[in-house]
Amino acid sequence: MRALPRAELLEFIAGAHVVVTWVSERVDGAFLDAAGPQLRAVCNYAVGTDNIDLAACRARGIIVTNTPHAVTEGTANLAWALMLAVARRVVEGDRYARSPAYALEGPLAPAEFLGIDISGKSLLIVGAGRIGYATALRGIGFGMRTLYVARTRHLDFETAPLCARRVTLEDGLREADIVSIHTPLTPETRGLFNARTLALMKPSAILINTARGPIVDEGALADALREKCIHGAGLDVFEKEPTVHPGLLPLANCVLTPHIGSGEEKYRRIMGEMAFASARAVLEERDVPNRVV
């Protein structure tokens, strides 16, 4: 079932004591008013809470929970799927293999559909949380060198097995071959990747975003991809989701997926179990797990 239209959603939640929300549902003053004064908790079926006005919930004494850990492995897997899809031109190849042109034109020549090798390259993790760490771990098998950007030092990144090096965003973008975004969406990270910062990247570099769409200025990214300022990009999230910037749609060097980062059956089931465990604890007046507010 897809998300309800806003008016239907507000009608649907009227009288609820606990609401389990999906990441696309905006929990603001109007949402809280529609639910009513008896509302006790909002349990977000996601790790991020940027769809929720936490200050408004706090002011009304409404508990907010999320589903940490459960999204980690699936999202890291998708980050790598996007990296490899961009580097090896998988989507282009799939389209060509399905087209009549493949049979008509015959077997490929040695220099057609060439990708780029990511083994031994530098991987920049922007946002040193659980998902960023899991993504970096997968790079060990490719012999990648890990750099990371974070507000504070993370010794788990700097010790074995990653032995990563903390850098500024600007230095990391100049050095990295692949940049993978895992930072939360905050006022500071909104538009973090824009014309200025994208221009710092290597022409051979790849940008991956499985975090939140508004961290990347999609218009600036479309320009950078079209002008071959960077090699390619893989996006699972979008600035004005579910709308994708029209400049990205025709670009062969941009792989797009519809916000499916945690979309593996195992992890979505665990997310559901966590959200409903939090909801049940609220209703039974027990200690609430995974509480954000």
C-alpha positions, 0 to 999 in steps of 0.5 A, a space after each residue: 500500500 502506498 502512502 495516503 494523500 495528506 488529507 486522508 492521512 490526517 483523517 486516518 490518524 484521528 484519535 490514535 494513541 500511537 502512530 507508526 510512521 514511514 519516512 515519507 510521512 511529515 509529522 508536524 504541528 498539523 499532523 499532531 493536531 489531527 491525531 489529537 491530544 491523546 497521542 502518546 507516541 510516534 514510532 518511525 519505521 526508519 532510522 532517520 527522523 528528519 520527517 518528524 518535528 522533534 521539537 513539536 513532539 517534545 513540547 507536547 510530551 510525545 515520545 518519538 522512536 526509530 529503528 536503528 541498526 536494522 537499516 544498516 546492512 541493507 543500506 550498505 549493500 545498496 550503496 555498494 550495488 550502486 557503486 558497482 552499477 555506476 563503475 561497471 555501467 550495469 544499467 547501460 549494459 542491461 538496456 543494451 542487452 535487452 534491445 534489438 541492437 545487441 543481436 543486430 550489431 553482434 558481439 561487443 568489441 573489446 573497447 565497448 562498455 568499458 567500466 572503471 576498476 575500483 580495486 585499491 581506490 580511495 573511498 570517502 565516507 561522509 558521515 561516520 555512523 553505523 551505515 558508513 562504517 558497514 559500507 567502509 567494511 565492504 571496501 576491505 575486500 576490494 583493497 580500498 583505502 578509507 577516508 572519513 568525514 565527521 564532526 568528531 573523531 571516530 576511533 572505530 574507523 581509525 583502528 583495525 580493520 578499517 584503519 581509516 583517516 579522518 579528513 576535511 570534506 574539501 580534502 577528502 573530495 579532492 582525494 577520493 575515487 568514490 564518495 559515499 554519503 551517510 550523514 543525517 539531513 540537518 540544516 548544516 548538511 542540506 545542500 552540502 554537495 553543491 556546485 562548489 563542492 562537486 567541483 572539488 571531486 576528481 573527473 574520475 570520481 563517483 558519488 553515491 547517496 543512500 542517506 537523504 536527498 536534500 544533502 545533494 543539490 540535484 541541479 548542480 549534480 546534473 550539470 557536473 555529470 552532463 559536463 563530465 566533471 565527475 565520472 558518475 553518480 548513484 542515487 537512492 534518495 532525491 531532493 524532492 522525493 519522489 520527484 527526480 530532477 529532470 536533468 538527471 533522467 537522461 544521463 547514462 552515467 547516473 544510476 537511480 533507485 527509488 529509496 530502497 536502501 533498507 529494502 531487504 526482506 530480513 531488515 524490513 521485518 526487523 524494522 517492523 518488529 522494532 517499531 511495534 515493540 516500541 509502540 507496545 511498550 508505550 501502550 503498556 507504560 513500560 520503558 520504551 526502546 529506541 527512544 529519540 525523544 
